[in-house]
Amino acid sequence: MMNPFRCLLFMLVFLAGSGLDQHAYAYLDPGTGSMVLQLLLGGIAGALVVGKLYWHRFKSMFGRSASNPSTENHRDAQDSQNEK
């Protein structure tokens, strides 16, 4: 919880800042909208890729082992040939 002095100081700064309101007269060209849309879609795509990576890790923690018996036999055969 904030102490009363910090709360009062915050309120004074907020009220002083809101009293200095001025018009910006800013112009947003059509390229700004497409840039914001591209940023939004890129963020969603990135979040989906990260989610997919972590989903596979999550599934692998609770799933069965992905080892195939035929590959294990093949490795055993190679190991026995290397020993000769």
MOZI-V29986 format. One record per pair of residues at least 12 apart in sequence whose ideal C-beta (glycine too) atoms are under 8 Angstrom apart, sorted by sequence separation. I is the first residue (numbers start at 0). J is the second residue. D is the distance in Angstrom with one decimal. If there is no record, write none. Layout:
I;J;D  I;J;D
This chain:
none
